[in-house]
């Protein structure tokens, strides 16, 4: 069980959220940590767990919410009884206090009852004996419905969580498992060249014809047996025959580009990969928000080639893009 407390930021477009805080608690379930091997060929205790969370936004417009998330704890420093770890989580959040013109027209942050919730953080875990342990986490939380309904400015919060856990059962390793050779990854890391194209439908833009070309370079590393972590650069190139923005009208052909820095994670299930990423536009020529999120599926044809489809969401404007493309590892 974990207690949470946080404060909102990046919400200057929502005046009534100034100095707003949130509190809550969560109940989690976790199996015995699974020993996996990282690039250094050493066994570490990675943890997969689920959390059922209750949040109180301490604001009559935002109300309260409940959610369910899946988390991955990645050990950074692992000692006998203590672990410093990084974690990431994704899940759904249900809020009964969403935007409604008649009943709740000030909740610009959450446009729909069902939103997605993502977390990135670091933590410290300490074992007290064989059964009890405690943990402290600092994390970044984002809530958004991904532009399914508008308005959808999103909520961003820095938060701290403190909790305790109890180990109900522990499984001993069979003797034959202890003698198995450790995993030897074929590649510790590689560069990916990613190409793609697609369509985009921003809330503030009306276009007769609109196309998007995507080019990305990503440095990936096999963090352990089934998870890749990467960081790279995204380049988006737009073309439209006619478009209209909220601050003026421009007729004729238009070309725009945006460059972003991206952190991405991929979970492998055989040849299929589930991807999630968070990016920041360092250069942009449009009214896009600075932050953007990516989620998608990737199919690995072989060690070199793969194909993928991604959904890119820019929360503060409710805009999104769908991209189809491929990647080459070198």
Secondary structure in CASP SS format (residue, H / E / C, confidence):
PFRMAT SS
TARGET T0000
AUTHOR 0000-0000-0000
METHOD secondary structure of the structure
MODEL  1
X C 1.00
X E 1.00
X E 1.00
X E 1.00
X E 1.00
X E 1.00
X E 1.00
X E 1.00
X E 1.00
X C 1.00
X C 1.00
X C 1.00
X C 1.00
X C 1.00
X H 1.00
X H 1.00
X H 1.00
X C 1.00
X C 1.00
X C 1.00
X E 1.00
X E 1.00
X E 1.00
X E 1.00
X E 1.00
X E 1.00
X E 1.00
X E 1.00
X E 1.00
X E 1.00
X C 1.00
X C 1.00
X C 1.00
X E 1.00
X E 1.00
X E 1.00
X E 1.00
X E 1.00
X C 1.00
X C 1.00
X C 1.00
X C 1.00
X E 1.00
X E 1.00
X E 1.00
X E 1.00
X E 1.00
X E 1.00
X E 1.00
X E 1.00
X E 1.00
X E 1.00
X E 1.00
X E 1.00
X E 1.00
X E 1.00
X C 1.00
X C 1.00
X C 1.00
X C 1.00
X C 1.00
X C 1.00
X C 1.00
X E 1.00
X E 1.00
X E 1.00
X E 1.00
X E 1.00
X E 1.00
X E 1.00
X E 1.00
X E 1.00
X E 1.00
X E 1.00
X E 1.00
X E 1.00
X E 1.00
X E 1.00
X C 1.00
X C 1.00
X C 1.00
X E 1.00
X E 1.00
X E 1.00
X E 1.00
X E 1.00
X E 1.00
X E 1.00
X E 1.00
X E 1.00
X E 1.00
X E 1.00
X E 1.00
X E 1.00
X E 1.00
X C 1.00
X C 1.00
X C 1.00
X C 1.00
X E 1.00
X C 1.00
X C 1.00
X C 1.00
X E 1.00
X C 1.00
X C 1.00
X C 1.00
X C 1.00
X C 1.00
X C 1.00
X C 1.00
X C 1.00
X C 1.00
X E 1.00
X E 1.00
X E 1.00
X E 1.00
X E 1.00
X E 1.00
X E 1.00
X E 1.00
X E 1.00
X E 1.00
X E 1.00
X E 1.00
X E 1.00
X E 1.00
X E 1.00
X C 1.00
X C 1.00
X C 1.00
X E 1.00
X E 1.00
X E 1.00
X E 1.00
X E 1.00
X E 1.00
X E 1.00
X E 1.00
X E 1.00
X E 1.00
X E 1.00
X E 1.00
X E 1.00
X C 1.00
X C 1.00
X C 1.00
X C 1.00
X C 1.00
X C 1.00
X C 1.00
X C 1.00
X C 1.00
X C 1.00
X E 1.00
X E 1.00
X E 1.00
X E 1.00
X E 1.00
X E 1.00
X E 1.00
X E 1.00
X E 1.00
X E 1.00
X E 1.00
X E 1.00
X C 1.00
X C 1.00
X C 1.00
X C 1.00
X C 1.00
X C 1.00
X C 1.00
X C 1.00
X H 1.00
X H 1.00
X H 1.00
X H 1.00
X C 1.00
X C 1.00
X C 1.00
X C 1.00
X C 1.00
X C 1.00
X C 1.00
X C 1.00
X C 1.00
X C 1.00
X E 1.00
X E 1.00
X E 1.00
X E 1.00
X E 1.00
X E 1.00
X E 1.00
X E 1.00
X E 1.00
X E 1.00
X E 1.00
X E 1.00
X C 1.00
X C 1.00
X C 1.00
X C 1.00
X C 1.00
X C 1.00
X C 1.00
X C 1.00
X C 1.00
X E 1.00
X E 1.00
X E 1.00
X E 1.00
X E 1.00
X E 1.00
X E 1.00
X E 1.00
X E 1.00
X E 1.00
X E 1.00
X E 1.00
X E 1.00
X E 1.00
X E 1.00
X C 1.00
X C 1.00
X E 1.00
X E 1.00
X E 1.00
X E 1.00
X E 1.00
X E 1.00
X E 1.00
X E 1.00
X E 1.00
X E 1.00
X E 1.00
X E 1.00
X E 1.00
X E 1.00
X C 1.00
X C 1.00
X E 1.00
X E 1.00
X E 1.00
X C 1.00
X C 1.00
X E 1.00
X E 1.00
X E 1.00
X C 1.00
X C 1.00
X C 1.00
X E 1.00
X E 1.00
X E 1.00
X E 1.00
X E 1.00
X E 1.00
X E 1.00
X E 1.00
X E 1.00
X E 1.00
X E 1.00
X E 1.00
X E 1.00
X E 1.00
X E 1.00
X E 1.00
X C 1.00
X C 1.00
X E 1.00
X E 1.00
X E 1.00
X E 1.00
X E 1.00
X E 1.00
X E 1.00
X E 1.00
X E 1.00
X E 1.00
X E 1.00
X E 1.00
X E 1.00
X C 1.00
X C 1.00
X C 1.00
X C 1.00
X C 1.00
X C 1.00
X E 1.00
X E 1.00
X E 1.00
X E 1.00
X E 1.00
X E 1.00
X E 1.00
X E 1.00
X E 1.00
X E 1.00
X C 1.00
X C 1.00
X C 1.00
X C 1.00
X E 1.00
X E 1.00
X E 1.00
X E 1.00
X E 1.00
X E 1.00
X E 1.00
X E 1.00
X E 1.00
X E 1.00
X H 1.00
X H 1.00
X H 1.00
X C 1.00
X E 1.00
X E 1.00
X E 1.00
X E 1.00
X E 1.00
X E 1.00
X E 1.00
X E 1.00
X E 1.00
X E 1.00
X E 1.00
X C 1.00
END
